[in-house]
């Protein structure tokens, strides 16, 4: 299983620690397959809690995840931050699991920590 940790500042969600892409996005690079139009979902849960514990937002659709050419999966950190802040505004450490559906198959892409730096 692949681990991909994401760290960003709440005040500037477009500037994660490992940054590629345009402001407000985080790009996960996978194989070089064209996955344009693939849908996805990303499930979050608070550090130390069960993956099914509440609150556990399950964000689905292109406003959060977009497949692209050459295997790029682009996460919209601005929209993810809005959803996480609405769920638990002071929570800084989350776990996540990212899935993509391509050609009718759901594939687990990666999981890891998402750390929101709250000033």
N, C-alpha and C positions, 0 to 999 in steps of 0.2 A: 504494500500500500504506500502511495506517495504522500509525503508530508509537505505542506506549503504553508508556512506561517506568514500572516499578514499583520503589519503594524502601521497605524496611521494616527494622525492627530485629529481629534474631534473638530478643532477649529479650522482645519484645512484637510478634509478627507481626500483631496486630490493629490496629497503628497505623502504616500506611504514610504516606509523605510526602503523598500525595494521598489523603485518606480520605473515603469515603462508605460508608454502610451500617452494619452492626453490627460489634461487636468480632470480629476474626478474619476479616473479609472485605474484598474489594476489588471495587468495582463498575465495570465497563466499560459505558458507555452507547453504544448503537448506534442504529439506526433505531427507530421506535416500534412495530414489529411485536411481537405477542405470541409469544415463543419459549419459553414455559413447556413443560417436558418435553423440550426439545431436549438432546441429548447432545453432549459435546464432548471434545476432547483438547488437551493443552498439552504441547509437547515442549520440553525444556530442553537446552542444551549449554553447556559451559564457554567463557567468553570466549576467543577466539583459536583455538578448535578447530573442526573441521568439524561441521556439524549432525548427522552420522551417527557421529561419534567416540564412543568409550566413555570415561567414563560419560555417557550421554544419556538421562535418564529421560523416558519418554513417559507422562504421567499421563492416565488415561481415566476418565470417569464422574462421577457427581453428587457424590462425596465431594470432588472438586476443582473442578468447574465446573457451574453451574446456570443455565439460561436462565430468564428471568422475563418478566413483563409489561412493556410499553413498551420492549422492546429491551434490558433490563438483563441483563448477563452477570455473575454473581457468582462470584468465585474465592475458594475457602476457603484463606486464607493459612496457617492453622494446619496443615492437612494437606499443603499444598505445602511448607512449611518442614520438616516431618517427613521428607518424601521427599527433599528436597535435602540435608538434613543427613545422612541415611543414605547418600546417594550420595557426597558429598564435603563433609565437615563444615566444612572451613576455606575452601572456595571462596566468594568474595564476589560475583563478577560472572558472571552467566549471560546467555545470549541465550535467547529463547523465541519460539515461534510458536503461536498459538492458533487452533484450528479448531472450528467448530460444525456439527453435522449437523442440518438442519431440513428437514422435508418430503422426506426422502430425499436431499438434496443436501448435500455437505460444502462449507462456505464458510470461506475464510481470513478471520478477523476482524481480527487485528492481530499485530504482532510488535514486539520491542524488547529492551531490557535489563531484567533483574531484578537488583537490587542488594540483597544481604543485608548489613546493617550488623552486624558482629560486634564487640562491645565488647572 
